[in-house]
């Protein structure tokens, strides 16, 4: 168990792969959350303009 073992976390870091043992950090969740909040903020503004007419 070490750098040569691809099943261990250290081995996956050495080889440069990801897998069940070495999980990736999800970056898309943050981007999706910011897009969702900006879409929610933009929707009431559009509705207010339509209501004013």
Predicted model as a PDB file, atoms N, CA, C, CB and O in Angstrom, pLDDT in the B-factor column:
MODEL        1                                                                  
ATOM      1  N   UNK A   1       0.845  -1.176   0.000  1.00 77.00           N  
ATOM      2  CA  UNK A   1       0.000   0.000   0.000  1.00 77.00           C  
ATOM      3  C   UNK A   1       0.891   1.241   0.000  1.00 77.00           C  
ATOM      4  CB  UNK A   1      -0.962  -0.003   1.222  1.00 77.00           C  
ATOM      5  O   UNK A   1       1.602   1.514   0.968  1.00 77.00           O  
ATOM      6  N   UNK A   2       0.841   1.957  -1.064  1.00 85.00           N  
ATOM      7  CA  UNK A   2       1.661   3.153  -1.169  1.00 85.00           C  
ATOM      8  C   UNK A   2       1.460   3.798  -2.527  1.00 85.00           C  
ATOM      9  CB  UNK A   2       3.142   2.822  -0.942  1.00 85.00           C  
ATOM     10  O   UNK A   2       0.371   3.753  -3.099  1.00 85.00           O  
ATOM     11  N   UNK A   3       2.525   4.397  -3.032  1.00 90.00           N  
ATOM     12  CA  UNK A   3       2.430   5.110  -4.306  1.00 90.00           C  
ATOM     13  C   UNK A   3       2.169   4.177  -5.481  1.00 90.00           C  
ATOM     14  CB  UNK A   3       3.698   5.890  -4.555  1.00 90.00           C  
ATOM     15  O   UNK A   3       1.589   4.595  -6.483  1.00 90.00           O  
ATOM     16  N   UNK A   4       2.584   2.935  -5.372  1.00 87.00           N  
ATOM     17  CA  UNK A   4       2.387   1.995  -6.483  1.00 87.00           C  
ATOM     18  C   UNK A   4       1.009   1.366  -6.501  1.00 87.00           C  
ATOM     19  CB  UNK A   4       3.417   0.911  -6.423  1.00 87.00           C  
ATOM     20  O   UNK A   4       0.619   0.775  -7.508  1.00 87.00           O  
ATOM     21  N   UNK A   5       0.264   1.478  -5.414  1.00 90.00           N  
ATOM     22  CA  UNK A   5      -1.043   0.841  -5.312  1.00 90.00           C  
ATOM     23  C   UNK A   5      -2.113   1.796  -5.821  1.00 90.00           C  
ATOM     24  CB  UNK A   5      -1.340   0.414  -3.855  1.00 90.00           C  
ATOM     25  O   UNK A   5      -2.367   2.826  -5.198  1.00 90.00           O  
ATOM     26  N   UNK A   6      -2.743   1.467  -6.945  1.00 87.00           N  
ATOM     27  CA  UNK A   6      -3.737   2.359  -7.539  1.00 87.00           C  
ATOM     28  C   UNK A   6      -5.062   2.338  -6.800  1.00 87.00           C  
ATOM     29  CB  UNK A   6      -3.963   1.991  -8.976  1.00 87.00           C  
ATOM     30  O   UNK A   6      -5.941   3.153  -7.082  1.00 87.00           O  
ATOM     31  N   UNK A   7      -5.219   1.418  -5.858  1.00 88.00           N  
ATOM     32  CA  UNK A   7      -6.475   1.375  -5.099  1.00 88.00           C  
ATOM     33  C   UNK A   7      -6.452   2.310  -3.896  1.00 88.00           C  
ATOM     34  CB  UNK A   7      -6.758  -0.045  -4.634  1.00 88.00           C  
ATOM     35  O   UNK A   7      -7.504   2.629  -3.342  1.00 88.00           O  
ATOM     36  N   UNK A   8      -5.276   2.749  -3.490  1.00 90.00           N  
ATOM     37  CA  UNK A   8      -5.185   3.645  -2.336  1.00 90.00           C  
ATOM     38  C   UNK A   8      -5.244   5.097  -2.804  1.00 90.00           C  
ATOM     39  CB  UNK A   8      -3.882   3.383  -1.534  1.00 90.00           C  
ATOM     40  O   UNK A   8      -4.997   5.395  -3.973  1.00 90.00           O  
ATOM     41  N   UNK A   9      -5.570   5.985  -1.885  1.00 91.00           N  
ATOM     42  CA  UNK A   9      -5.660   7.410  -2.212  1.00 91.00           C  
ATOM     43  C   UNK A   9      -4.300   7.935  -2.656  1.00 91.00           C  
ATOM     44  CB  UNK A   9      -6.177   8.217  -1.002  1.00 91.00           C  
ATOM     45  O   UNK A   9      -4.217   8.688  -3.625  1.00 91.00           O  
ATOM     46  N   UNK A  10      -3.244   7.550  -1.965  1.00 92.00           N  
ATOM     47  CA  UNK A  10      -1.887   8.007  -2.296  1.00 92.00           C  
ATOM     48  C   UNK A  10      -1.480   7.508  -3.685  1.00 92.00           C  
ATOM     49  CB  UNK A  10      -0.870   7.518  -1.231  1.00 92.00           C  
ATOM     50  O   UNK A  10      -0.833   8.229  -4.444  1.00 92.00           O  
ATOM     51  N   UNK A  11      -1.860   6.279  -4.007  1.00 91.00           N  
ATOM     52  CA  UNK A  11      -1.537   5.732  -5.322  1.00 91.00           C  
ATOM     53  C   UNK A  11      -2.246   6.473  -6.433  1.00 91.00           C  
ATOM     54  CB  UNK A  11      -1.892   4.268  -5.382  1.00 91.00           C  
ATOM     55  O   UNK A  11      -1.673   6.693  -7.501  1.00 91.00           O  
ATOM     56  N   UNK A  12      -3.487   6.861  -6.195  1.00 91.00           N  
ATOM     57  CA  UNK A  12      -4.225   7.603  -7.214  1.00 91.00           C  
ATOM     58  C   UNK A  12      -3.649   9.001  -7.408  1.00 91.00           C  
ATOM     59  CB  UNK A  12      -5.702   7.695  -6.836  1.00 91.00           C  
ATOM     60  O   UNK A  12      -3.630   9.519  -8.524  1.00 91.00           O  
ATOM     61  N   UNK A  13      -3.182   9.610  -6.323  1.00 92.00           N  
ATOM     62  CA  UNK A  13      -2.537  10.919  -6.439  1.00 92.00           C  
ATOM     63  C   UNK A  13      -1.249  10.789  -7.250  1.00 92.00           C  
ATOM     64  CB  UNK A  13      -2.240  11.516  -5.035  1.00 92.00           C  
ATOM     65  O   UNK A  13      -0.954  11.643  -8.086  1.00 92.00           O  
ATOM     66  N   UNK A  14      -0.489   9.733  -7.009  1.00 93.00           N  
ATOM     67  CA  UNK A  14       0.779   9.505  -7.715  1.00 93.00           C  
ATOM     68  C   UNK A  14       0.530   9.258  -9.203  1.00 93.00           C  
ATOM     69  CB  UNK A  14       1.537   8.307  -7.095  1.00 93.00           C  
ATOM     70  O   UNK A  14       1.248   9.797 -10.046  1.00 93.00           O  
ATOM     71  N   UNK A  15      -0.473   8.455  -9.531  1.00 92.00           N  
ATOM     72  CA  UNK A  15      -0.766   8.132 -10.924  1.00 92.00           C  
ATOM     73  C   UNK A  15      -1.443   9.312 -11.628  1.00 92.00           C  
ATOM     74  CB  UNK A  15      -1.656   6.881 -11.005  1.00 92.00           C  
ATOM     75  O   UNK A  15      -1.284   9.490 -12.836  1.00 92.00           O  
ATOM     76  N   UNK A  16      -2.193  10.111 -10.875  1.00 91.00           N  
ATOM     77  CA  UNK A  16      -2.861  11.271 -11.458  1.00 91.00           C  
ATOM     78  C   UNK A  16      -4.263  10.962 -11.928  1.00 91.00           C  
ATOM     79  CB  UNK A  16      -2.062  11.802 -12.603  1.00 91.00           C  
ATOM     80  O   UNK A  16      -4.771  11.609 -12.844  1.00 91.00           O  
ATOM     81  N   UNK A  17      -4.902   9.969 -11.301  1.00 90.00           N  
ATOM     82  CA  UNK A  17      -6.263   9.625 -11.684  1.00 90.00           C  
ATOM     83  C   UNK A  17      -7.210   9.899 -10.528  1.00 90.00           C  
ATOM     84  CB  UNK A  17      -6.353   8.153 -12.119  1.00 90.00           C  
ATOM     85  O   UNK A  17      -6.782  10.110  -9.393  1.00 90.00           O  
ATOM     86  N   UNK A  18      -8.492   9.893 -10.830  1.00 89.00           N  
ATOM     87  CA  UNK A  18      -9.526  10.033  -9.805  1.00 89.00           C  
ATOM     88  C   UNK A  18     -10.339   8.752  -9.815  1.00 89.00           C  
ATOM     89  CB  UNK A  18     -10.438  11.297 -10.055  1.00 89.00           C  
ATOM     90  O   UNK A  18     -10.361   8.036 -10.817  1.00 89.00           O  
ATOM     91  N   UNK A  19     -10.991   8.464  -8.737  1.00 88.00           N  
ATOM     92  CA  UNK A  19     -11.815   7.264  -8.646  1.00 88.00           C  
ATOM     93  C   UNK A  19     -12.607   7.282  -7.369  1.00 88.00           C  
ATOM     94  CB  UNK A  19     -10.960   6.003  -8.722  1.00 88.00           C  
ATOM     95  O   UNK A  19     -12.741   8.326  -6.731  1.00 88.00           O  
ATOM     96  N   UNK A  20     -13.139   6.127  -6.982  1.00 87.00           N  
ATOM     97  CA  UNK A  20     -13.974   6.027  -5.795  1.00 87.00           C  
ATOM     98  C   UNK A  20     -13.177   6.380  -4.548  1.00 87.00           C  
ATOM     99  CB  UNK A  20     -14.562   4.621  -5.670  1.00 87.00           C  
ATOM    100  O   UNK A  20     -13.708   6.984  -3.616  1.00 87.00           O  
ATOM    101  N   UNK A  21     -11.900   6.001  -4.532  1.00 85.00           N  
ATOM    102  CA  UNK A  21     -11.072   6.252  -3.359  1.00 85.00           C  
ATOM    103  C   UNK A  21     -10.682   7.716  -3.252  1.00 85.00           C  
ATOM    104  CB  UNK A  21      -9.827   5.389  -3.400  1.00 85.00           C  
ATOM    105  O   UNK A  21     -10.571   8.248  -2.148  1.00 85.00           O  
ATOM    106  N   UNK A  22     -10.475   8.371  -4.384  1.00 83.00           N  
ATOM    107  CA  UNK A  22     -10.057   9.773  -4.394  1.00 83.00           C  
ATOM    108  C   UNK A  22     -11.118  10.580  -5.127  1.00 83.00           C  
ATOM    109  CB  UNK A  22      -8.653   9.947  -5.067  1.00 83.00           C  
ATOM    110  O   UNK A  22     -11.107  10.662  -6.356  1.00 83.00           O  
ATOM    111  N   UNK A  23     -12.018  11.165  -4.386  1.00 85.00           N  
ATOM    112  CA  UNK A  23     -13.127  11.888  -4.972  1.00 85.00           C  
ATOM    113  C   UNK A  23     -12.705  13.273  -5.448  1.00 85.00           C  
ATOM    114  CB  UNK A  23     -14.257  12.002  -3.974  1.00 85.00           C  
ATOM    115  O   UNK A  23     -11.764  13.864  -4.916  1.00 85.00           O  
ATOM    116  N   UNK A  24     -13.402  13.777  -6.443  1.00 86.00           N  
ATOM    117  CA  UNK A  24     -13.143  15.119  -6.953  1.00 86.00           C  
ATOM    118  C   UNK A  24     -14.023  16.114  -6.232  1.00 86.00           C  
ATOM    119  CB  UNK A  24     -13.379  15.191  -8.470  1.00 86.00           C  
ATOM    120  O   UNK A  24     -15.115  15.773  -5.777  1.00 86.00           O  
ATOM    121  N   UNK A  25     -13.554  17.332  -6.129  1.00 85.00           N  
ATOM    122  CA  UNK A  25     -14.375  18.409  -5.587  1.00 85.00           C  
ATOM    123  C   UNK A  25     -15.280  18.914  -6.689  1.00 85.00           C  
ATOM    124  CB  UNK A  25     -13.501  19.560  -5.008  1.00 85.00           C  
ATOM    125  O   UNK A  25     -14.827  19.144  -7.810  1.00 85.00           O  
ATOM    126  N   UNK A  26     -16.540  19.087  -6.386  1.00 83.00           N  
ATOM    127  CA  UNK A  26     -17.497  19.532  -7.389  1.00 83.00           C  
ATOM    128  C   UNK A  26     -17.459  21.045  -7.506  1.00 83.00           C  
ATOM    129  CB  UNK A  26     -18.916  19.054  -7.042  1.00 83.00           C  
ATOM    130  O   UNK A  26     -17.796  21.759  -6.561  1.00 83.00           O  
ATOM    131  N   UNK A  27     -17.047  21.531  -8.667  1.00 79.00           N  
ATOM    132  CA  UNK A  27     -16.999  22.971  -8.926  1.00 79.00           C  
ATOM    133  C   UNK A  27     -18.305  23.441  -9.556  1.00 79.00           C  
ATOM    134  CB  UNK A  27     -15.809  23.319  -9.841  1.00 79.00           C  
ATOM    135  O   UNK A  27     -18.716  24.587  -9.375  1.00 79.00           O  
ATOM    136  N   UNK A  28     -18.950  22.547 -10.296  1.00 70.00           N  
ATOM    137  CA  UNK A  28     -20.154  22.931 -11.015  1.00 70.00           C  
ATOM    138  C   UNK A  28     -21.309  23.255 -10.074  1.00 70.00           C  
ATOM    139  CB  UNK A  28     -20.559  21.830 -11.963  1.00 70.00           C  
ATOM    140  O   UNK A  28     -22.206  24.007 -10.454  1.00 70.00           O  
ATOM    141  N   UNK A  29     -21.315  22.712  -8.866  1.00 59.00           N  
ATOM    142  CA  UNK A  29     -22.394  22.987  -7.924  1.00 59.00           C  
ATOM    143  C   UNK A  29     -22.407  24.457  -7.525  1.00 59.00           C  
ATOM    144  CB  UNK A  29     -22.257  22.103  -6.681  1.00 59.00           C  
ATOM    145  O   UNK A  29     -23.478  25.044  -7.368  1.00 59.00           O  
ATOM    146  N   UNK A  30     -21.247  25.052  -7.361  1.00 60.00           N  
ATOM    147  CA  UNK A  30     -21.168  26.467  -7.012  1.00 60.00           C  
ATOM    148  C   UNK A  30     -21.625  27.335  -8.177  1.00 60.00           C  
ATOM    149  CB  UNK A  30     -19.738  26.841  -6.599  1.00 60.00           C  
ATOM    150  O   UNK A  30     -22.335  28.321  -7.980  1.00 60.00           O  
ATOM    151  N   UNK A  31     -21.218  26.971  -9.387  1.00 66.00           N  
ATOM    152  CA  UNK A  31     -21.596  27.741 -10.560  1.00 66.00           C  
ATOM    153  C   UNK A  31     -23.098  27.648 -10.796  1.00 66.00           C  
ATOM    154  CB  UNK A  31     -20.829  27.254 -11.793  1.00 66.00           C  
ATOM    155  O   UNK A  31     -23.739  28.641 -11.144  1.00 66.00           O  
ATOM    156  N   UNK A  32     -23.659  26.458 -10.606  1.00 66.00           N  
ATOM    157  CA  UNK A  32     -25.092  26.271 -10.801  1.00 66.00           C  
ATOM    158  C   UNK A  32     -25.878  27.047  -9.757  1.00 66.00           C  
ATOM    159  CB  UNK A  32     -25.456  24.784 -10.742  1.00 66.00           C  
ATOM    160  O   UNK A  32     -26.942  27.590 -10.053  1.00 66.00           O  
ATOM    161  N   UNK A  33     -25.359  27.101  -8.540  1.00 68.00           N  
ATOM    162  CA  UNK A  33     -26.051  27.836  -7.478  1.00 68.00           C  
ATOM    163  C   UNK A  33     -26.052  29.333  -7.764  1.00 68.00           C  
ATOM    164  CB  UNK A  33     -25.396  27.560  -6.118  1.00 68.00           C  
ATOM    165  O   UNK A  33     -27.056  30.003  -7.522  1.00 68.00           O  
ATOM    166  N   UNK A  34     -24.954  29.864  -8.269  1.00 69.00           N  
ATOM    167  CA  UNK A  34     -24.901  31.295  -8.568  1.00 69.00           C  
ATOM    168  C   UNK A  34     -25.789  31.636  -9.760  1.00 69.00           C  
ATOM    169  CB  UNK A  34     -23.457  31.732  -8.843  1.00 69.00           C  
ATOM    170  O   UNK A  34     -26.409  32.699  -9.790  1.00 69.00           O  
ATOM    171  N   UNK A  35     -25.852  30.742 -10.738  1.00 66.00           N  
ATOM    172  CA  UNK A  35     -26.724  30.974 -11.882  1.00 66.00           C  
ATOM    173  C   UNK A  35     -28.187  30.939 -11.459  1.00 66.00           C  
ATOM    174  CB  UNK A  35     -26.461  29.935 -12.977  1.00 66.00           C  
ATOM    175  O   UNK A  35     -28.997  31.721 -11.957  1.00 66.00           O  
ATOM    176  N   UNK A  36     -28.526  30.043 -10.551  1.00 66.00           N  
ATOM    177  CA  UNK A  36     -29.901  29.935 -10.082  1.00 66.00           C  
ATOM    178  C   UNK A  36     -30.309  31.180  -9.296  1.00 66.00           C  
ATOM    179  CB  UNK A  36     -30.072  28.680  -9.218  1.00 66.00           C  
ATOM    180  O   UNK A  36     -31.434  31.661  -9.437  1.00 66.00           O  
ATOM    181  N   UNK A  37     -29.420  31.693  -8.485  1.00 67.00           N  
ATOM    182  CA  UNK A  37     -29.757  32.884  -7.689  1.00 67.00           C  
ATOM    183  C   UNK A  37     -29.886  34.099  -8.586  1.00 67.00           C  
ATOM    184  CB  UNK A  37     -28.692  33.139  -6.604  1.00 67.00           C  
ATOM    185  O   UNK A  37     -30.760  34.934  -8.352  1.00 67.00           O  
ATOM    186  N   UNK A  38     -29.047  34.230  -9.608  1.00 65.00           N  
ATOM    187  CA  UNK A  38     -29.163  35.380 -10.508  1.00 65.00           C  
ATOM    188  C   UNK A  38     -30.432  35.265 -11.335  1.00 65.00           C  
ATOM    189  CB  UNK A  38     -27.929  35.486 -11.429  1.00 65.00           C  
ATOM    190  O   UNK A  38     -31.055  36.280 -11.644  1.00 65.00           O  
ATOM    191  N   UNK A  39     -30.825  34.059 -11.698  1.00 63.00           N  
ATOM    192  CA  UNK A  39     -32.065  33.886 -12.457  1.00 63.00           C  
ATOM    193  C   UNK A  39     -33.274  34.220 -11.595  1.00 63.00           C  
ATOM    194  CB  UNK A  39     -32.177  32.449 -12.992  1.00 63.00           C  
ATOM    195  O   UNK A  39     -34.239  34.806 -12.086  1.00 63.00           O  
ATOM    196  N   UNK A  40     -33.237  33.860 -10.335  1.00 63.00           N  
ATOM    197  CA  UNK A  40     -34.344  34.178  -9.430  1.00 63.00           C  
ATOM    198  C   UNK A  40     -34.439  35.679  -9.204  1.00 63.00           C  
ATOM    199  CB  UNK A  40     -34.173  33.452  -8.086  1.00 63.00           C  
ATOM    200  O   UNK A  40     -35.541  36.219  -9.105  1.00 63.00           O  
ATOM    201  N   UNK A  41     -33.313  36.355  -9.121  1.00 62.00           N  
ATOM    202  CA  UNK A  41     -33.322  37.804  -8.913  1.00 62.00           C  
ATOM    203  C   UNK A  41     -33.812  38.527 -10.161  1.00 62.00           C  
ATOM    204  CB  UNK A  41     -31.919  38.303  -8.530  1.00 62.00           C  
ATOM    205  O   UNK A  41     -34.475  39.558 -10.053  1.00 62.00           O  
ATOM    206  N   UNK A  42     -33.499  38.006 -11.342  1.00 56.00           N  
ATOM    207  CA  UNK A  42     -33.873  38.656 -12.583  1.00 56.00           C  
ATOM    208  C   UNK A  42     -35.359  38.464 -12.887  1.00 56.00           C  
ATOM    209  CB  UNK A  42     -33.028  38.123 -13.728  1.00 56.00           C  
ATOM    210  O   UNK A  42     -35.967  39.329 -13.517  1.00 56.00           O  
ATOM    211  N   UNK A  43     -35.949  37.368 -12.463  1.00 54.00           N  
ATOM    212  CA  UNK A  43     -37.339  37.075 -12.784  1.00 54.00           C  
ATOM    213  C   UNK A  43     -38.313  38.091 -12.186  1.00 54.00           C  
ATOM    214  CB  UNK A  43     -37.690  35.693 -12.300  1.00 54.00           C  
ATOM    215  O   UNK A  43     -39.204  38.538 -12.907  1.00 54.00           O  
ATOM    216  N   UNK A  44     -38.201  38.482 -10.918  1.00 57.00           N  
ATOM    217  CA  UNK A  44     -39.148  39.471 -10.378  1.00 57.00           C  
ATOM    218  C   UNK A  44     -39.064  40.824 -11.073  1.00 57.00           C  
ATOM    219  CB  UNK A  44     -38.906  39.658  -8.900  1.00 57.00           C  
ATOM    220  O   UNK A  44     -40.078  41.513 -11.186  1.00 57.00           O  
ATOM    221  N   UNK A  45     -37.895  41.219 -11.538  1.00 59.00           N  
ATOM    222  CA  UNK A  45     -37.743  42.499 -12.220  1.00 59.00           C  
ATOM    223  C   UNK A  45     -38.532  42.500 -13.529  1.00 59.00           C  
ATOM    224  CB  UNK A  45     -36.255  42.797 -12.489  1.00 59.00           C  
ATOM    225  O   UNK A  45     -39.202  43.477 -13.864  1.00 59.00           O  
ATOM    226  N   UNK A  46     -38.443  41.384 -14.266  1.00 60.00           N  
ATOM    227  CA  UNK A  46     -39.185  41.279 -15.510  1.00 60.00           C  
ATOM    228  C   UNK A  46     -40.696  41.276 -15.255  1.00 60.00           C  
ATOM    229  CB  UNK A  46     -38.771  40.017 -16.263  1.00 60.00           C  
ATOM    230  O   UNK A  46     -41.462  41.873 -16.011  1.00 60.00           O  
ATOM    231  N   UNK A  47     -41.104  40.610 -14.206  1.00 60.00           N  
ATOM    232  CA  UNK A  47     -42.521  40.554 -13.874  1.00 60.00           C  
ATOM    233  C   UNK A  47     -43.021  41.939 -13.455  1.00 60.00           C  
ATOM    234  CB  UNK A  47     -42.775  39.525 -12.751  1.00 60.00           C  
ATOM    235  O   UNK A  47     -44.156  42.304 -13.760  1.00 60.00           O  
ATOM    236  N   UNK A  48     -42.201  42.693 -12.775  1.00 60.00           N  
ATOM    237  CA  UNK A  48     -42.595  44.034 -12.351  1.00 60.00           C  
ATOM    238  C   UNK A  48     -42.767  44.943 -13.547  1.00 60.00           C  
ATOM    239  CB  UNK A  48     -41.567  44.621 -11.389  1.00 60.00           C  
ATOM    240  O   UNK A  48     -43.667  45.784 -13.546  1.00 60.00           O  
ATOM    241  N   UNK A  49     -41.940  44.807 -14.567  1.00 62.00           N  
ATOM    242  CA  UNK A  49     -42.066  45.642 -15.762  1.00 62.00           C  
ATOM    243  C   UNK A  49     -43.357  45.308 -16.506  1.00 62.00           C  
ATOM    244  CB  UNK A  49     -40.845  45.453 -16.691  1.00 62.00           C  
ATOM    245  O   UNK A  49     -44.033  46.204 -17.013  1.00 62.00           O  
ATOM    246  N   UNK A  50     -43.699  44.026 -16.570  1.00 67.00           N  
ATOM    247  CA  UNK A  50     -44.921  43.613 -17.252  1.00 67.00           C  
ATOM    248  C   UNK A  50     -46.152  44.090 -16.494  1.00 67.00           C  
ATOM    249  CB  UNK A  50     -44.956  42.091 -17.414  1.00 67.00           C  
ATOM    250  O   UNK A  50     -47.150  44.477 -17.102  1.00 67.00           O  
ATOM    251  N   UNK A  51     -46.083  44.062 -15.182  1.00 69.00           N  
ATOM    252  CA  UNK A  51     -47.207  44.491 -14.363  1.00 69.00           C  
ATOM    253  C   UNK A  51     -47.414  46.000 -14.464  1.00 69.00           C  
ATOM    254  CB  UNK A  51     -46.988  44.084 -12.906  1.00 69.00           C  
ATOM    255  O   UNK A  51     -48.547  46.471 -14.365  1.00 69.00           O  
ATOM    256  N   UNK A  52     -46.354  46.754 -14.658  1.00 69.00           N  
ATOM    257  CA  UNK A  52     -46.441  48.209 -14.748  1.00 69.00           C  
ATOM    258  C   UNK A  52     -47.141  48.652 -16.038  1.00 69.00           C  
ATOM    259  CB  UNK A  52     -45.041  48.823 -14.674  1.00 69.00           C  
ATOM    260  O   UNK A  52     -47.784  49.701 -16.068  1.00 69.00           O  
ATOM    261  N   UNK A  53     -47.018  47.860 -17.086  1.00 65.00           N  
ATOM    262  CA  UNK A  53     -47.644  48.212 -18.379  1.00 65.00           C  
ATOM    263  C   UNK A  53     -49.100  47.954 -18.265  1.00 65.00           C  
ATOM    264  CB  UNK A  53     -47.041  47.413 -19.567  1.00 65.00           C  
ATOM    265  O   UNK A  53     -49.842  48.173 -19.223  1.00 65.00           O  
TER     266      UNK A  53                                                      
ENDMDL                                                                          
END                                                                             
